C-alpha cells in the first residue's frame, strides 16, 4: 500500500508539472442584468449585438490552450473603420455556463498535491464585481451544496484525505488555519480578536515581492465537519 501510494504521488505530481506549475485560468462571469438589457436594446435596434459580446471559441486542433475573443468597440462618430477582435490564450477558459463543481474540478489536482506535501497556492484576481468572492467562497447565502466555492471544497478534500490516511495508514494529522489580508500595504490578521474586523498582524510587513508575518494567529481545525462551516 505504501509503495503504491508513493508511485501514485510521484506520477500525479509529474502530470501536474507537465501541465505547468503556474497556470492561468479565466472564468467568464455571466452578464449582469444591465448588460443583458443593453444587448436586448441593440437587438431591437437592428444592430449586431454579438459584435460586442465576449466569445469563448473551442480550442484549435492540436492546441492545449483555450482562448477568449474580445471584440473592439468602435466609438460612434469617429472615422469609419472595421472593428478588430483581440484574442487571448489561457491554460483554461471556463465560460459563463461553468458551475462551481466544474471550476473546482480544474483546481482539484492542486489540492491533491497539497495533500501529497507540496506547496500550493490558488488565488482569484480581477476587478471589483468580477466574481472573485463567488468563485472562492460561493454566494453570500448558499442554498445548495453545489454553491460552495473553491475554499470549502478544498477544505473538504483535505479533511477527507487526512481522515483516509489516518484510517488506512495510521498517520496522525494536526491541521491549523491562518487568515491574513493585505490591504493598502498593511497585513491584517483576520483571526485576531479586534471586533470581528481583524487586527494589524504583529510583525506583518508587505514588501512587494514577499510578505513577512511573525506570530500570526492560527486556529486548530478539528472535525471533518469544519469544512462545511468554514
Secondary structure, DSSP 4 states (H G I P E B T S, - for coil): -HHHHHHHHHHHHHHHHHH-SS--EEEPPPPPHHHHHHHHHHHHTT--GGGGS-B-PPPPTT---EEEEEE--PPTTS---PPPEEEEEESEEE-TT--HHHHHHHHHHHHHHHHTT---------STTSSHHHHHH--TT--SGGG--HHHHHHHHHHHHHHHHHHHH-----EEE--EEEETTEEEETTS-STTS-EEPTT-EE-SS-EE-SS---EEE-STTHHHH-
